[in-house]
């Protein structure tokens, strides 16, 4: 566990609401974690009046003005060219690179944030591509799901690396020594799925990794059930699953609203059960379970939901705090070094597996 203050760099202009949410969110985090200090990058004219209304936060924050901000709909390549070295998003990441901050947090454009973070921080040794890991509410609590959109496609080596990184994150957030890990697949039978998924499963079983408990294949329905602590998949599938879950939550909420207003009796019933409905709404709101972690980078970067409120943004900062306080990067490096040291992920075991036949849909 890291001792001393946790230094957090904030992109004050990111997200749908910018400093109106970022600053109150940071104030909430400071109340929970008095050992944090903030480096804040944004428009000084916009930020200073809001900061002035939070005296404790003002005392713990260094505001650095800049006048280039990344739009939520900006293409990643264009954002990188236009904002490199001078945008609020880039400067927050650069602070981590330069050792001025331990973690960067932004609610801004996901593609731009990933492009800038990868370009500025680079990936860790042994990691070819980063992944976005999110916290997923389940029937038994919460799980980690990755990748939810960083990169499309994944070979067996990348899937194994994501399993190791996700387990390291889960061990911190959930205080579990050996988190259970499952590979998302079209079925739980060993013969099902793409070759790379089956190869990754073989490798996870045969290497007897001590930092995680490999549970085998899981299906889409297992994510919400909380069957495992960590669900691993490639970015295309993970992003579709995430957006589908968010859309389904909104659909159910709309159905409930329609049902409540359908009759006088329903409205009266709502008055007696409104606290339960509010709890359900909060549980289903993706902004409340907030804080996507960019895993695989040589630095800690947290992505907040762009449309979140101050409570949700504080939750994202809190995730970053935990990742730093409990040494996420060191845990990932140790897992990679200890578990896969000397093992060739494209070696004979994988070559033999790729020659297998009988892959059922």
N, C-alpha and C positions, 0 to 999 in steps of 0.2 A: 504494500500500500504506500502510495506517495504521500510524503509529509510536506507541510508548508502550503503556501497559497496556490490556488489553481487560477491561472491567468487565461481569460476567455476573450477571444476576439470576436466582435459582432459586426455583421453587415447590417447596419441600421436601416438601409434603404431597401432591403430585400422583402419580397412578399407583396401581398395585395394592399397592406396597410402601412408598411414601412415603420418609421419610428413611433407611430401611435400605438403599435403593438409591441415592437421590440423593446422599447424602454420600460414600459410597465411590466413586461415579462421578465426582464433582467432584474427589476426591483423585487419581484416575487422570489426569484432564485436567490438573491442576496439575503432575503429574510430567512430562507431555509439553510443557506450555506454562507455564513459570514466570512469564510476563508477564501472567497473569490474576489478577484479584481477584474475589471473590464477594460479592454481597448475597443473603442467604438469608432467605426468609420461611417461617415455620412455627411449630409448637408448641415452645417453648423447652425444656420438660421432656423432650420426645422427642429433640430435635436435639442438645442440649448434650453428653449422654454419648457420642453417636456421634462428634460433632466432636472431643471430647477424645481419642479414640483415633487421630486423624489430626492430629498437632501442626502439621505444615506447612500443612495446609488451615485449621486453626483460626487461624493467624497471618494468613492471606490472606482471611479471611471475616469479614463483619459480619453477625451473626445478628439479625434483627428479628422479635420474637415477634408472633404473631397467633393468634386462636382461632376463625376462620371458615375452613372448608375446603370445597371443592367435591367432591361425590361423583361417582364415575365414571358413575353412571346418572342423574344429575340433568339435567332438561330445560334447554337453553340459556337460555331466557327466564327461568325460575325462578332459575337460577344467577346470571344477570346482575342480577336484582332483589335477590337475597339477598346476593350477594357483592361488589357494586359498592362500591369504596372501602375494603373491609375484609378480603377474603379473601386467602389466600396467593397465589392465582392472579392476582387483580386487582393486588395490590401489586407483584408482579414485573413486570407489564406497565407499571404506572404509573411504575416506576423508569426505564424506557426513555423514556416520555413526558416525564418531568421532567429527563432528561439525567443521571440518577445512574448509569445502566447503558447499555451499548451493545447488549445483546441480552437477551431473556428466554427461559428454557427451562422447559418444563413437560411432565410425563408424564400430565397430568390429562385430564379429559373433553374430547374434541376439539371438540364443538359449543360447549361453554361457553367454551373457550379462544378459538375463532374469534369468538364473539359479543363477548367482552370485549375482545379485541385490536382488532377492527374499531371498536367503540364508543369505546374509549380512544384509539387511535392514529390512527384514520381512514385512508382510502386515500390513496395518492399522487396528485398532480395528473395527470390523464389516465387514471386507472384507476378504473373504476366499481365493480368487484368484485374481492376478493382471490382467490387460488388457493392450494391446498396442493400443493407440489412434493415428491416423494419420490425417494430414490435407489433404483434398481432393479437388482439383480444380473442380468447377462446373460452370454451365452457368450463375449463379447469383453471383459468387464470390468464396467462399470456405466453406466447411463443415467439421465437425469432424466425423470420422468413427471409431468405436471400437466394438469389439476387432478384430484386423487384424492379430492375430496369436499367442497370448500368451498362451491360453489354449483351448483345444478342448471341445466343449459342454458347456452348461450353463443351470442351472435351473432358475426358475422365480426370485428367490432372487438375483442371480448374475446379471441377465439382468436388474433388477431395480437398483442395485448398479452401474452398468455401465452407466445407464441413468443419474444418479445423478452426477457421476464423469465426464462424457462427457459434461454435461451441465455446470459444474463448469469450465472446460477447455474452452469451447466455450464462456462463459461470459467474460473470460479474453482476449482471442485472438480477439474476434469480438466486444467486448464492448456492449454486449446485456444483459439486466437485466434478461429476462426470455427466454432463447433460446428454439426454437422448437425442439422437440425430436420425432423420429419415430422408431418403431421396424421393422427391415427388415424381410419380410415375403414373402410367395409365392403368396400373393394377399392382397388386402386392405380390403376384407370382414371379418367381425368378426368371421365367422365360419371356416375360413381357417387357416392352420398352425398347428404346433405341440402344444401339450397341454401346455408345459412350456411357450411358446411364448404367448399363449392366456391368461394364468394365469398372466404373467407379465403385459400384457396389461390391464387386469382387475384391478390389484393392482395400476398401474400408474394412471388409471382413478379415482379410488375410494378414493385414499389418498389425492387428490387435492394438489399436491406438488407445493409449491409457487416458488421454484427456477427454474422451467422449465414449458414449455407449451407442454403437451403431445398431439401429433398430430395423434396418432394411428399408424396403419400399413403402411409401405411404401414398394415398390417393388424395384428390382435391378435398373430399369431405373430411379427411383427417385434420386438415389445417384448423378449421373452426372447432373441431372436437378437442384439440389440444393433445392429440395422440402422442406427439413427441415435443421436446423442448425446442428443437431446431429443424426447420424444413428447408431443404436445399434444392434449388432448381436454377435453370438458366434465366437470363433477364427477360426474354420475350414472354415466356410462360409465367414468370413471377409477376410481371407488370400486368398481364391480362388478369391474373388471379386477384391482384390487389384492386384494380379498377372494377372488376366484377363484384367484389365484396363491398366496396364503397357504394356502387350503384344499387346493390341489393339492400343495403342498410337504408338508403334514401327511399327506396321503393316501399319497404316495410313501414317506414315512418309515415309516408304519404297514405298508405292503406289505413294505418291506425288513426290518422287525423280524419280521414273520410268516415271511418267507422264511428268515431267519437261524435261527429257532428251529424250523424244520420238520423237521430231521433232525440226527443226530449229525455227519454229514459237513459240513453247512452251518455248524454251530457251530464245528467245527474250522477251516473255511475263514475264518470271521470272525476267529478269533484271529490269523491271518496278515495279514488285511486291515483290522484295526480302525482303524488310523491313517487309512486312506483313507476309511472309513465316517465317522469323526469329522469329517474335513475336509468331506465331503459334507453332514453334518448342519449344520455351522456355516454352510456356503455357502447352505443352503436355509432357515435360520432367519431369519424376517423381523425378529427383534429385534436381530440382529447388524448388519444394514445399516439403521441407525437415524438418524432426524433429518429430519422433515418440515419444510420451510420455508414459512412463510406469506408468499407473495409478493404485492406490491401494496399493502402497508401502509406507512405513514410511520414505519417502525421495524422492527427485526428480531425476529421471534418464531419459536422452534423448538419443534415438537411431537415429543416422544419417545414411542415405543411404551409403552403403559401397563403391559404385563407384562414389560418388559425387565429385565435384570440390570444390575449396576454397569458391566460392560464396554459393554453396549449404551447405557446412559445417558451414559457418557463419550463414546461416538461421537456422540451427539446434541449434546452440549456442544461437541465438536470442530467439528461442522458450523457451529454458531453462531459459534464463534471465527473460522473461515475466512471466513464471510460478512461479519464486521465487519472483519477484518484486511485483506481484499482489496476492501473498499468496494462491497459488493453494491448498496446503495441508490443510490450515485452512478453506478454502471454502468447500472442500470435507468433512472435519470433521463436519463442521457446518450443511451441507446438510444432512449428515447421522444422526446427533444428533437431529436436529430440525424436519426433515420430517418423520423419521421412528422411532423416540423414542417411545418405548412401543408397537410397532406394531410387531406382530409375522408373519414373512414371510412364515411360513409353517403352519399357523393357519387355522381356519375354512373356510375363504374365498377361500384359495387355495385348501383345501381338497374338498370343494364343487365343485370347478371348475374342478378338476381332474376327477370327476365322470361324467362330461358332455359327451354326445354322439353326434354323427352327425358331427364328424370332417371330413371335406371334403378336398381332396387333392388340 
